[in-house]
């Protein structure tokens, strides 16, 4: 028998009951109240966007665990974006002044880097490893196969999968 749909007042109740500890949990990890508030907002927005509409769903049976899981994933993504941005700024600082891109170009490049990072994060671990070893580290397929203990045919299949994702990503990036 299906449970009745979740009422807006129930969502509000979860927010009132759990936003304080979630904000504190995030602030302890980030050391920044403003960033913690942003991530807390994003966590509840995710709950609302994917709003489990049955009261027997995990989000409503164990709301703290569900919210902590969502917040943890958002936190990891946030920290990874920060790390990527720091690396990008360090690379910019190392460029001779005449080669530094404009502010608009820097924003576009950072956006593209973040999209590639997100795409790589979405790949299966072996597919990601093969792609990074081939495209970033410059290893030959035979070397990759030997290092990962897989066949060259698997390396080719994983590369095809990763490159398909790259093509899909390129279609979504601004021209």
C-alpha positions as CSV (number, residue, x, y, z in Angstrom):
1,X,0.0,0.0,0.0
2,X,1.4,3.4,-1.0
3,X,2.0,6.1,1.6
4,X,0.3,9.5,1.1
5,X,2.3,12.2,-0.7
6,X,4.6,14.4,1.3
7,X,3.0,17.6,2.3
8,X,4.7,21.0,2.0
9,X,4.4,21.4,5.7
10,X,6.3,18.1,6.2
11,X,9.2,19.5,4.1
12,X,9.1,22.7,6.1
13,X,9.2,20.6,9.3
14,X,12.3,18.8,8.1
15,X,14.0,22.1,7.3
16,X,13.1,23.5,10.7
17,X,14.2,20.4,12.6
18,X,17.5,19.9,10.8
19,X,18.9,23.1,9.3
20,X,20.7,24.1,12.5
21,X,22.8,21.0,12.9
22,X,23.5,20.8,9.2
23,X,24.7,24.4,9.1
24,X,27.0,23.6,12.1
25,X,28.2,20.3,10.6
26,X,29.1,22.1,7.3
27,X,30.7,25.1,9.1
28,X,33.0,22.8,11.1
29,X,34.2,21.2,7.9
30,X,34.5,24.5,5.9
31,X,35.5,27.0,8.6
32,X,33.4,29.5,6.8
33,X,29.8,30.4,7.8
34,X,28.9,31.9,4.5
35,X,30.0,28.9,2.5
36,X,28.4,26.6,5.0
37,X,25.1,28.5,4.6
38,X,25.3,28.2,0.8
39,X,25.9,24.5,0.9
40,X,23.2,24.0,3.5
41,X,20.8,25.9,1.1
42,X,22.0,23.7,-1.8
43,X,21.4,20.6,0.3
44,X,17.8,21.5,1.0
45,X,17.3,22.6,-2.6
46,X,18.4,19.1,-3.7
47,X,15.9,17.6,-1.3
48,X,13.2,19.8,-2.8
49,X,14.3,19.3,-6.4
50,X,14.3,15.5,-6.1
51,X,11.6,15.6,-3.4
52,X,10.9,12.1,-2.4
53,X,7.2,12.1,-2.4
54,X,6.5,9.1,-0.3
55,X,7.0,9.2,3.4
56,X,8.6,5.7,3.4
57,X,11.6,6.9,1.4
58,X,15.1,7.0,3.1
59,X,15.1,10.8,3.0
60,X,12.2,10.9,5.4
61,X,12.8,7.8,7.5
62,X,16.3,9.0,8.4
63,X,16.4,12.7,7.4
64,X,19.7,13.5,9.2
65,X,21.6,10.6,7.4
66,X,20.0,11.6,4.1
67,X,20.8,15.3,4.5
68,X,24.4,14.5,5.7
69,X,25.0,12.3,2.6
70,X,23.7,14.9,0.2
71,X,25.7,17.7,2.0
72,X,28.8,15.5,2.0
73,X,28.6,15.1,-1.8
74,X,28.1,18.8,-2.3
75,X,31.0,19.5,0.1
76,X,33.3,17.2,-1.9
77,X,32.3,18.9,-5.1
78,X,32.7,22.3,-3.5
79,X,36.2,21.5,-2.2
80,X,37.2,20.0,-5.6
81,X,36.1,23.1,-7.4
82,X,38.1,25.3,-5.0
83,X,41.2,23.1,-5.5
84,X,40.8,23.4,-9.3
85,X,40.4,27.1,-9.1
86,X,43.5,27.5,-6.9
87,X,45.5,25.4,-9.4
88,X,44.1,27.5,-12.3
89,X,45.1,30.7,-10.5
90,X,48.6,29.3,-9.8
91,X,48.9,28.5,-13.5
92,X,47.8,32.0,-14.5
93,X,50.3,33.5,-12.1
94,X,53.1,31.6,-13.7
95,X,52.2,32.9,-17.2
96,X,54.2,35.9,-18.7
97,X,52.0,39.0,-18.6
98,X,51.5,39.1,-22.4
99,X,50.0,35.5,-22.4
100,X,47.5,36.1,-19.5
101,X,44.0,35.7,-20.9
102,X,41.4,38.4,-20.4
103,X,39.0,38.3,-17.5
104,X,36.2,36.9,-19.7
105,X,38.5,34.2,-21.2
106,X,39.7,33.2,-17.7
107,X,36.1,32.8,-16.6
108,X,35.3,30.7,-19.7
109,X,38.4,28.5,-19.2
110,X,37.6,28.0,-15.5
111,X,34.0,27.0,-16.4
112,X,35.4,24.5,-19.0
113,X,37.8,23.1,-16.5
114,X,35.0,22.6,-14.0
115,X,32.9,20.9,-16.6
116,X,35.8,18.6,-17.5
117,X,36.3,17.8,-13.8
118,X,32.6,17.0,-13.4
119,X,32.7,14.8,-16.4
120,X,35.8,13.0,-15.2
121,X,34.2,12.5,-11.8
122,X,31.1,10.9,-13.4
123,X,33.2,8.3,-15.2
124,X,33.7,4.8,-13.8
125,X,37.0,4.6,-12.0
126,X,38.8,2.4,-14.6
127,X,37.5,4.6,-17.5
128,X,38.7,7.7,-15.7
129,X,42.1,6.1,-14.9
130,X,42.6,5.1,-18.6
131,X,41.6,8.5,-19.8
132,X,43.9,10.3,-17.5
133,X,46.8,8.0,-18.2
134,X,46.4,8.3,-21.9
135,X,45.4,11.9,-22.4
136,X,47.1,13.7,-19.5
137,X,50.1,11.5,-18.6
138,X,50.7,10.4,-22.3
139,X,51.0,6.6,-21.7
140,X,50.6,4.2,-24.6
141,X,47.6,1.8,-24.5
142,X,49.9,-1.2,-24.0
143,X,51.5,0.6,-20.9
144,X,48.1,1.4,-19.5
145,X,46.9,-2.2,-20.0
146,X,50.0,-3.5,-18.2
147,X,49.8,-1.0,-15.3
148,X,46.0,-1.6,-14.8
149,X,46.1,-5.3,-15.4
150,X,43.6,-5.2,-18.2
151,X,43.7,-6.0,-21.9
152,X,44.4,-3.5,-24.6
153,X,41.0,-4.0,-26.0
154,X,39.5,-2.9,-22.6
155,X,41.8,0.2,-22.7
156,X,40.4,1.0,-26.2
157,X,36.8,0.4,-25.0
158,X,37.3,2.6,-21.9
159,X,38.9,5.4,-24.0
160,X,36.0,5.3,-26.4
161,X,33.6,5.6,-23.5
162,X,35.6,8.6,-22.1
163,X,35.9,10.3,-25.4
164,X,32.1,9.9,-26.0
165,X,31.6,11.8,-22.7
166,X,34.1,14.4,-23.9
167,X,32.1,14.9,-27.1
168,X,28.9,15.2,-25.2
169,X,30.5,17.7,-22.8
170,X,31.9,19.8,-25.8
171,X,28.4,20.1,-27.2
172,X,27.2,21.6,-23.9
173,X,30.1,24.2,-23.6
174,X,29.7,27.7,-24.9
175,X,31.2,28.3,-28.4
